[in-house]
Amino acid sequence: MGGFDVAFQKQLARETWTLYAVGILIIVLRICARIKRVGVRNLAVDDYLMLLAGCFYTTLVSCLNAIAQGGGSNLFLPEEFATFTEQDIKERIKGSKVVVVSEQAMLNVVYTIKVCMLIMYTRLTMGLKQQLAVKFLSVFVACGWLASELAFFFACRPFSGYWAVPPPDPQCTTLVHYAICQATFNLSSDAMMLLIGLPLFLGAQLPLKNKIALCIIFGMGSFVIIAAILTKVFNLSDVYDTRYMFWYVREASTAIYVSNLPLIWPLLREWFPILRSSSPPSGYARRTHSVRPLDAPNGFQLKGSKGSRTTGDNGFDVLGTQRGDSQECITTPSNAWAKGIHTETTVEVEEISLADLEKSKTSRGFDWRNDGEHEYRATITTADDKHAKGSHAV
């Protein structure tokens, strides 16, 4: 590998840095969206892992461009070695070391993103039978990363052969065995992620706009697999074909986009009203009901079909529903009802994450309960201004 023409260098730089700029922008938007929702101190593990993925991503794009603009590597035709000067050999040794760094950057950016996706899947499947599949996939991904690293570090012996000119073994320059191992685990784990995630989202009760957005995201996830396949096709069919460099960045970039778009969706909806659905998304319900006051002076009772009841200091008596419930509230007879007291109440129920909830627990007089991962917040506004207004978790 060497002697890249100027046209190739410019094309590679133009495409890779453009994709890179979009990817870094999306990562920044994700972190900004998360900070806005939970604060800097409440950022989750996957937020920090995504920053790490951004570092690997930066290393990958920088190294690929450095290789193209450098003096080549230890991949060359056997008859070319006799024509190398001492300076040529030094340049190729330097380029070969950059190749090693780029391969590690590519492997780790891909697997760091996989871990972020698995963390998100773990949250989504909390309490569901699909979580067992997520746990299995987590173990499989860990084994895949370990197997790929072992293949990389032991395929070429001694390890310094990766930058030796000439190389002591073809595996030190072609990386065929490593490429096969990495492709096997990478493609299979990506396919399993799609098989687990697709039924979850397709089965959700979502507005059409949200489903279209999810279809786009999963379509991009499919492109990640296609890019990974084409990377190995170009790499293994012809070890001297440099087009794999384009597909490395395309695969990594698309993976960055797919793994971050779901988390910046709330921010995009805030900036672009057209993305807001007129109907509430899954986990969000709006109802207007007749609510009968309890015996307490300012007490109200909301009753659903499931859950345990909680009563706050301000007298709100709310029945906690299970995650995903959108049952109609019904009225419960009380002594106050016998006196003819009747109040129209609007109840808005919104599913929020526990991390988001931490910032909301500042209202006095309310009980907050959770099911381990999510809580349900009810905003109660009465038609009678004499009664209290506030939020309550159910």
C-alpha positions as CSV (number, residue, x, y, z in Angstrom):
1,M,0.0,0.0,0.0
2,G,1.6,3.2,-1.1
3,G,1.8,5.8,-3.8
4,F,-1.8,7.2,-3.3
5,D,-2.6,9.6,-6.0
6,V,-3.7,13.2,-5.2
7,A,-7.2,12.6,-6.5
8,F,-7.7,9.7,-4.1
9,Q,-6.3,11.7,-1.2
10,K,-8.6,14.6,-1.9
11,Q,-11.7,12.4,-2.3
12,L,-10.9,10.5,0.9
13,A,-10.3,13.7,2.9
14,R,-13.5,15.3,1.5
15,E,-15.8,12.4,2.3
16,T,-14.3,11.3,5.6
17,W,-14.1,14.7,7.2
18,T,-17.6,15.6,6.1
19,L,-19.0,12.4,7.6
20,Y,-16.9,13.0,10.7
21,A,-18.2,16.6,11.2
22,V,-21.8,15.3,11.1
23,G,-20.9,12.5,13.5
24,I,-19.2,14.8,16.1
25,L,-22.1,17.3,15.8
26,I,-24.6,14.5,16.6
27,I,-22.5,13.4,19.6
28,V,-22.4,17.0,20.9
29,L,-26.1,17.3,20.4
30,R,-26.7,14.1,22.3
31,I,-24.6,15.3,25.3
32,C,-26.3,18.7,25.2
33,A,-29.7,17.0,25.2
34,R,-28.8,14.8,28.1
35,I,-27.4,17.7,30.1
36,K,-30.5,19.6,29.5
37,R,-32.7,16.7,30.7
38,V,-30.7,15.4,33.7
39,G,-27.8,17.8,34.3
40,V,-24.1,17.3,34.1
41,R,-23.9,15.3,37.4
42,N,-26.5,12.8,36.3
43,L,-25.0,11.8,32.9
44,A,-25.1,8.0,32.5
45,V,-22.4,5.6,31.7
46,D,-23.3,5.4,28.1
47,D,-23.0,9.1,27.7
48,Y,-19.4,9.0,28.8
49,L,-18.8,5.9,26.6
50,M,-20.1,7.8,23.6
51,L,-17.5,10.5,24.3
52,L,-14.9,7.8,24.3
53,A,-16.3,6.5,21.0
54,G,-15.9,10.0,19.7
55,C,-12.2,9.9,20.6
56,F,-11.8,6.5,18.7
57,Y,-13.7,8.0,15.8
58,T,-11.4,11.0,15.6
59,T,-8.4,8.7,15.7
60,L,-9.8,6.6,12.9
61,V,-10.5,9.4,10.5
62,S,-7.1,11.1,11.3
63,C,-5.2,7.9,10.8
64,L,-6.8,7.0,7.5
65,N,-6.0,10.4,6.1
66,A,-2.5,10.2,7.4
67,I,-2.0,6.8,5.7
68,A,-3.3,8.2,2.4
69,Q,-1.1,11.2,2.5
70,G,2.0,9.4,3.8
71,G,4.6,7.2,2.2
72,G,2.7,3.9,2.4
73,S,2.9,0.9,4.7
74,N,4.5,-2.6,4.6
75,L,1.8,-3.7,2.2
76,F,3.5,-3.8,-1.2
77,L,4.2,-6.0,-4.2
78,P,7.3,-8.2,-3.5
79,E,9.2,-6.9,-6.6
80,E,8.8,-3.3,-5.3
81,F,11.1,-3.8,-2.3
82,A,14.3,-3.7,-4.4
83,T,13.3,-0.2,-5.5
84,F,12.9,1.3,-2.0
85,T,15.4,3.8,-0.6
86,E,16.2,4.0,3.1
87,Q,13.9,7.0,3.4
88,D,11.1,5.0,1.7
89,I,11.5,2.2,4.2
90,K,11.4,4.7,7.1
91,E,8.2,6.2,5.7
92,R,6.6,2.8,5.3
93,I,7.5,1.8,8.8
94,K,5.9,4.9,10.1
95,G,2.8,4.4,7.9
96,S,2.5,0.8,9.1
97,K,2.4,1.9,12.7
98,V,-0.4,4.3,11.8
99,V,-2.2,1.4,10.2
100,V,-2.0,-0.5,13.5
101,V,-3.5,2.4,15.4
102,S,-6.3,2.8,12.8
103,E,-7.3,-0.8,13.0
104,Q,-7.5,-0.6,16.8
105,A,-9.5,2.7,16.5
106,M,-12.0,1.1,14.1
107,L,-12.4,-2.0,16.3
108,N,-13.0,0.0,19.4
109,V,-15.2,2.6,18.0
110,V,-17.5,-0.1,16.7
111,Y,-17.6,-2.1,20.0
112,T,-17.9,1.0,22.2
113,I,-21.0,2.0,20.2
114,K,-22.3,-1.6,20.6
115,V,-22.0,-1.2,24.4
116,C,-23.9,2.1,24.3
117,M,-26.7,0.4,22.3
118,L,-26.8,-2.5,24.8
119,I,-27.2,-0.2,27.7
120,M,-30.1,1.5,25.9
121,Y,-31.6,-1.9,25.2
122,T,-31.3,-2.9,28.8
123,R,-33.3,0.1,29.9
124,L,-35.9,-0.5,27.2
125,T,-36.4,-4.1,28.2
126,M,-36.5,-3.6,31.9
127,G,-39.0,-6.1,33.3
128,L,-39.6,-7.7,29.9
129,K,-38.7,-11.2,28.7
130,Q,-36.6,-9.7,26.0
131,Q,-34.0,-8.6,28.5
132,L,-32.7,-12.2,28.7
133,A,-31.8,-11.9,25.0
134,V,-30.1,-8.6,25.7
135,K,-28.0,-10.2,28.4
136,F,-27.0,-13.0,26.0
137,L,-26.1,-10.5,23.4
138,S,-24.0,-8.6,25.9
139,V,-22.0,-11.7,26.6
140,F,-21.7,-12.4,22.9
141,V,-20.4,-8.9,22.2
142,A,-17.9,-9.1,25.0
143,C,-16.6,-12.4,23.6
144,G,-16.5,-10.9,20.1
145,W,-14.4,-8.0,21.2
146,L,-12.0,-10.3,23.1
147,A,-11.7,-12.7,20.2
148,S,-11.0,-9.9,17.7
149,E,-8.3,-8.4,20.0
150,L,-6.7,-11.8,20.4
151,A,-6.8,-12.4,16.7
152,F,-5.2,-9.1,16.1
153,F,-2.4,-9.4,18.7
154,F,-1.6,-13.0,17.9
155,A,-2.1,-13.2,14.1
156,C,1.3,-11.6,13.5
157,R,4.3,-12.8,15.5
158,P,6.3,-11.1,16.6
159,F,3.9,-8.1,17.1
160,S,6.6,-5.8,15.7
161,G,6.1,-7.5,12.4
162,Y,3.1,-5.3,11.8
163,W,5.5,-2.5,10.9
164,A,8.5,-4.5,9.7
165,V,9.6,-3.8,6.2
166,P,9.5,-6.4,4.7
167,P,7.0,-8.2,6.9
168,P,8.0,-11.5,8.4
169,D,4.5,-13.1,7.7
170,P,1.8,-12.2,5.2
171,Q,-0.7,-11.9,8.1
172,C,1.4,-8.9,9.4
173,T,0.3,-6.9,6.4
174,T,-2.9,-8.4,5.0
175,L,-4.6,-9.1,8.4
176,V,-6.8,-11.7,6.7
177,H,-7.2,-13.9,9.8
178,Y,-8.0,-10.9,12.0
179,A,-10.4,-9.5,9.4
180,I,-12.4,-12.8,9.2
181,C,-12.7,-13.1,12.9
182,Q,-13.7,-9.4,13.3
183,A,-16.3,-9.6,10.6
184,T,-17.8,-12.8,12.0
185,F,-18.5,-11.3,15.4
186,N,-19.3,-7.8,14.2
187,L,-21.9,-8.8,11.6
188,S,-23.6,-11.4,13.7
189,S,-23.9,-9.1,16.8
190,D,-25.2,-6.2,14.6
191,A,-27.9,-8.6,13.1
192,M,-28.9,-9.7,16.6
193,M,-29.3,-6.1,17.7
194,L,-31.7,-5.5,14.9
195,L,-33.6,-8.6,15.6
196,I,-34.1,-7.7,19.3
197,G,-34.8,-4.0,18.8
198,L,-37.1,-4.1,15.7
199,P,-40.0,-6.1,17.4
200,L,-39.8,-3.8,20.4
201,F,-40.3,-0.6,18.4
202,L,-42.7,-2.0,15.9
203,G,-44.9,-3.3,18.6
204,A,-45.1,0.0,20.5
205,Q,-48.2,2.2,20.2
206,L,-46.6,5.1,18.5
207,P,-47.9,7.9,16.2
208,L,-47.1,7.6,12.5
209,K,-44.4,10.3,12.6
210,N,-42.5,8.5,15.4
211,K,-42.8,5.1,13.5
212,I,-41.4,6.7,10.4
213,A,-38.5,8.2,12.3
214,L,-37.8,4.7,13.8
215,C,-37.9,3.1,10.4
216,I,-35.3,5.6,9.2
217,I,-33.1,4.8,12.2
218,F,-33.4,1.1,11.7
219,G,-32.8,1.5,8.0
220,M,-29.5,3.2,8.9
221,G,-28.8,0.3,11.2
222,S,-29.1,-2.0,8.2
223,F,-26.7,0.2,6.3
224,V,-24.2,-0.3,9.1
225,I,-24.3,-4.0,8.3
226,I,-24.0,-3.4,4.6
227,A,-21.0,-1.1,5.1
228,A,-19.3,-3.7,7.3
229,I,-19.9,-6.4,4.6
230,L,-18.5,-4.2,1.8
231,T,-15.5,-3.3,4.0
232,K,-14.5,-6.9,4.2
233,V,-15.4,-7.6,0.6
234,F,-12.9,-5.0,-0.6
235,N,-10.4,-5.9,2.0
236,L,-10.4,-9.7,1.5
237,S,-11.0,-9.9,-2.2
238,D,-8.1,-7.7,-3.0
239,V,-5.7,-6.8,-0.2
240,Y,-4.3,-3.9,-2.4
241,D,-7.7,-2.3,-2.9
242,T,-7.8,0.9,-0.9
243,R,-11.6,1.4,-1.1
244,Y,-12.0,-0.3,2.2
245,M,-10.8,3.0,3.8
246,F,-14.0,4.7,2.6
247,W,-16.2,1.9,4.0
248,Y,-14.4,2.0,7.3
249,V,-15.5,5.6,7.9
250,R,-19.0,5.0,6.4
251,E,-19.6,2.1,8.8
252,A,-18.3,4.0,11.8
253,S,-20.1,7.2,10.9
254,T,-23.5,5.5,10.4
255,A,-23.1,3.6,13.7
256,I,-22.5,7.0,15.4
257,Y,-25.6,8.4,13.8
258,V,-27.9,5.5,14.6
259,S,-26.8,5.2,18.3
260,N,-27.3,8.9,19.0
261,L,-30.4,9.9,17.1
262,P,-32.9,8.4,19.5
263,L,-31.4,10.4,22.4
264,I,-31.4,13.7,20.5
265,W,-35.0,13.2,19.3
266,P,-36.5,15.2,22.1
267,L,-34.2,18.1,21.4
268,L,-35.0,18.0,17.7
269,R,-38.7,18.0,18.5
270,E,-38.2,21.1,20.6
271,W,-36.3,22.9,17.8
272,F,-38.6,21.7,15.0
273,P,-42.3,21.8,15.9
274,I,-43.2,19.8,12.8
275,L,-41.7,16.8,14.4
276,R,-44.1,17.0,17.3
277,S,-47.0,14.6,17.0
278,S,-50.5,15.8,17.5
279,S,-51.3,12.5,19.3
280,P,-49.4,11.5,22.5
281,P,-46.6,8.9,22.1
282,S,-46.5,5.6,23.8
283,G,-46.4,6.0,27.5
284,Y,-48.3,9.3,27.4
285,A,-52.0,9.7,27.8
286,R,-54.3,12.6,28.3
287,R,-57.7,12.1,29.9
288,T,-60.5,14.3,31.4
289,H,-62.5,12.7,34.1
290,S,-64.9,13.4,36.9
291,V,-63.0,13.2,40.2
292,R,-64.6,12.9,43.6
293,P,-62.9,14.6,46.6
294,L,-61.9,12.4,49.5
295,D,-62.9,13.2,53.1
296,A,-59.7,15.3,53.4
297,P,-60.3,19.0,52.7
298,N,-58.3,19.2,49.5
299,G,-58.2,15.5,48.7
300,F,-58.8,13.9,45.3
301,Q,-58.8,10.3,44.3
302,L,-57.7,9.1,40.8
303,K,-58.2,5.5,40.3
304,G,-56.9,3.2,37.5
305,S,-57.0,-0.5,36.9
306,K,-53.6,-1.4,38.2
307,G,-51.0,-0.4,40.7
308,S,-50.7,0.7,44.3
309,R,-52.2,3.9,45.7
310,T,-50.1,6.7,47.1
311,T,-51.2,9.7,49.1
312,G,-49.2,12.9,49.3
313,D,-49.1,15.5,52.1
314,N,-51.3,17.8,50.2
315,G,-54.1,15.2,50.1
316,F,-53.8,13.9,46.5
317,D,-54.6,10.2,46.5
318,V,-53.3,8.7,43.3
319,L,-53.3,5.1,42.2
320,G,-50.0,4.2,40.7
321,T,-50.2,2.5,37.3
322,Q,-47.8,0.0,35.8
323,R,-45.5,1.0,33.0
324,G,-47.3,1.3,29.7
325,D,-50.8,1.5,31.2
326,S,-53.2,3.9,29.7
327,Q,-56.3,2.8,31.4
328,E,-59.4,5.0,31.9
329,C,-59.7,6.4,35.4
330,I,-62.9,5.6,37.2
331,T,-64.5,7.3,40.2
332,T,-64.7,5.9,43.6
333,P,-67.7,6.6,45.9
334,S,-66.9,8.6,49.0
335,N,-68.6,10.5,51.8
336,A,-67.9,13.7,49.9
337,W,-69.7,12.5,46.8
338,A,-72.8,11.9,48.8
339,K,-72.7,15.6,49.6
340,G,-72.9,16.4,45.9
341,I,-69.3,17.7,45.5
342,H,-68.1,17.3,41.9
343,T,-65.0,18.6,40.2
344,E,-63.8,18.3,36.6
345,T,-60.1,17.4,36.5
346,T,-57.7,17.0,33.6
347,V,-54.9,14.4,34.1
348,E,-51.8,14.3,31.9
349,V,-49.6,11.3,32.3
350,E,-46.1,11.3,30.9
351,E,-43.5,8.6,31.1
352,I,-40.1,9.9,32.2
353,S,-36.8,8.2,33.1
354,L,-35.6,8.0,36.6
355,A,-32.6,10.2,35.8
356,D,-35.0,12.9,34.5
357,L,-37.1,12.6,37.6
358,E,-34.4,13.5,40.0
359,K,-34.6,17.1,38.9
360,S,-38.4,17.1,39.4
361,K,-38.5,15.9,43.0
362,T,-38.5,19.4,44.4
363,S,-42.3,19.8,44.8
364,R,-43.3,19.5,48.4
365,G,-46.1,17.2,49.5
366,F,-45.9,14.6,46.7
367,D,-45.0,10.9,46.9
368,W,-42.8,9.5,44.2
369,R,-42.6,5.8,43.4
370,N,-41.0,3.9,40.5
371,D,-41.0,0.4,39.0
372,G,-37.2,0.2,38.9
373,E,-36.6,2.2,35.7
374,H,-39.4,4.6,34.9
375,E,-42.0,6.7,36.8
376,Y,-45.2,8.1,35.7
377,R,-45.9,11.8,36.4
378,A,-49.4,13.1,36.5
379,T,-50.1,16.8,36.2
380,I,-53.4,17.6,37.7
381,T,-55.2,20.9,36.9
382,T,-58.7,21.4,38.4
383,A,-61.4,23.6,37.1
384,D,-61.9,25.1,40.5
385,D,-59.1,27.6,41.3
386,K,-59.7,26.9,45.0
387,H,-58.2,23.5,44.8
388,A,-54.5,22.7,44.6
389,K,-52.6,22.2,41.3
390,G,-49.5,20.2,41.0
391,S,-47.7,17.1,39.7
392,H,-47.7,13.7,41.1
393,A,-45.9,10.5,40.2
394,V,-48.0,7.4,39.7
